[in-house]
Structures are given as C-alpha cells and as structure tokens.
Amino acid sequence: MSRVEITIVITSDGAVTVSQEAKPARQMPGAGPITEPQLRALHTLLNKTGFTNASEQLSYCVGWVKRDLSSTSDLTKVEASFLIEDLGKQLDDERMAAMVPEKEAK
C-alpha cells in the first residue's frame, strides 16, 4: 500500500505547479501481522474458553474485530493483543465465579 504526496506551488507571477509523488504508506505501530507466540496464545485461550474447533474460533474473532478474516493468521498484532486480553479476562471471571459458593435456595 502506498500514499500519494501532492505539492502545489504558486509563484509570485501566478504560475501554478502541481507535482505528486508516491510514497510508502505509513504503518501504525503494531499494525503488522499477528506473531507466532500471539497465535499460540490466542488458540490456547480460545480452547480454554470453549471454542474448540477452527470454525468457532474464527467466528468468535470475526465477531470481535468486526471485519472479514479467512483465518486467525489474518489478525494484526493489535487485534490479537486485545483478543488475548479479553479472553484472559473471561477466564479470570469464570475462575472467580467458580470460587464463589452458590446461595442456597430458600
């Protein structure tokens, strides 16, 4: 992906010059592809939270990032970080809930 830089120069005699130059797109920090360690962590957490097959895992990720993915490998580093954090919180919440005794029925 690239971007175009346009320069417009107007001289004192009124002449106008327009030039354009293609430049590489600036990439946001963390916008690169998911890393292998992130991919392993993501799949581990997806399995632990009950998403045991690839189709369920992909559907969960698509719903979370709100864009089409052909595989979890299409996630960015940033998206993967947020997904990993969210799934980790879900697991922590489940563990905490399991530790709280149920109230007895009256």
C-alpha positions as CSV (number, residue, x, y, z in Angstrom):
1,M,0.0,0.0,0.0
2,S,1.2,3.5,-0.8
3,R,0.2,7.1,-0.3
4,V,0.5,10.0,-2.7
5,E,2.0,13.3,-1.6
6,I,0.8,16.3,-3.6
7,T,2.7,19.5,-3.7
8,I,1.2,22.8,-5.1
9,V,3.5,25.8,-5.7
10,I,2.2,29.2,-6.6
11,T,4.9,31.6,-7.7
12,S,4.7,35.4,-7.4
13,D,3.8,35.7,-11.1
14,G,0.8,33.5,-10.6
15,A,2.2,30.4,-12.2
16,V,0.9,27.1,-10.5
17,T,2.9,23.9,-10.4
18,V,1.4,20.7,-9.1
19,S,3.5,17.6,-8.5
20,Q,2.7,14.3,-7.0
21,E,4.9,11.6,-5.6
22,A,4.0,8.1,-4.5
23,K,5.4,7.2,-1.1
24,P,5.2,4.1,1.0
25,A,2.2,4.1,3.4
26,R,3.0,4.8,7.0
27,Q,2.2,1.9,9.2
28,M,0.8,2.3,12.6
29,P,2.8,0.7,15.4
30,G,1.6,-2.8,16.0
31,A,-0.3,-2.9,12.7
32,G,1.8,-5.7,11.4
33,P,0.6,-9.3,11.3
34,I,-0.1,-11.4,14.4
35,T,3.1,-13.1,15.7
36,E,3.5,-16.8,16.2
37,P,3.6,-16.5,20.0
38,Q,0.4,-14.5,19.9
39,L,-1.2,-17.1,17.6
40,R,-0.3,-19.9,20.0
41,A,-1.6,-17.9,23.0
42,L,-4.8,-17.0,21.2
43,H,-5.6,-20.6,20.2
44,T,-4.8,-21.8,23.8
45,L,-7.2,-19.2,25.2
46,L,-9.9,-19.9,22.6
47,N,-9.8,-23.6,23.5
48,K,-9.9,-22.9,27.3
49,T,-13.0,-20.7,26.9
50,G,-14.8,-23.4,24.9
51,F,-14.1,-22.6,21.3
52,T,-12.7,-25.9,20.4
53,N,-12.9,-26.1,16.6
54,A,-11.4,-23.8,14.0
55,S,-14.8,-22.6,12.7
56,E,-16.0,-21.5,16.1
57,Q,-12.6,-19.8,16.8
58,L,-12.7,-17.9,13.5
59,S,-16.3,-16.8,14.0
60,Y,-15.5,-15.5,17.5
61,C,-12.6,-13.5,16.1
62,V,-14.6,-12.1,13.2
63,G,-17.3,-11.0,15.6
64,W,-14.8,-9.4,17.8
65,V,-12.8,-7.4,15.2
66,K,-15.8,-6.6,13.0
67,R,-14.1,-7.5,9.7
68,D,-13.8,-10.5,7.5
69,L,-11.0,-12.9,8.2
70,S,-10.1,-16.1,6.3
71,S,-8.0,-17.3,9.2
72,T,-6.8,-16.2,12.6
73,S,-3.5,-15.6,10.9
74,D,-5.1,-12.5,9.2
75,L,-5.3,-10.7,12.6
76,T,-3.0,-7.8,13.3
77,K,-0.7,-7.6,16.3
78,V,-3.0,-5.1,17.9
79,E,-6.2,-7.1,17.3
80,A,-4.5,-10.2,18.7
81,S,-3.4,-8.3,21.8
82,F,-6.9,-7.1,22.5
83,L,-8.4,-10.6,21.8
84,I,-5.9,-12.3,24.1
85,E,-6.5,-9.7,26.9
86,D,-10.3,-10.1,26.5
87,L,-10.2,-13.9,26.5
88,G,-7.8,-13.9,29.6
89,K,-10.3,-11.7,31.4
90,Q,-13.1,-14.1,30.6
91,L,-11.1,-17.0,32.0
92,D,-10.4,-15.0,35.2
93,D,-14.1,-14.1,35.6
94,E,-15.0,-17.8,35.2
95,R,-12.4,-18.8,37.8
96,M,-13.7,-16.2,40.2
97,A,-17.3,-17.2,39.7
98,A,-16.4,-20.9,40.4
99,M,-14.8,-19.8,43.7
100,V,-18.0,-18.1,45.0
101,P,-20.4,-20.5,46.6
102,E,-23.9,-20.6,45.2
103,K,-26.6,-19.2,47.5
104,E,-28.8,-21.9,49.0
105,A,-32.4,-22.0,47.7
106,K,-34.9,-20.9,50.3
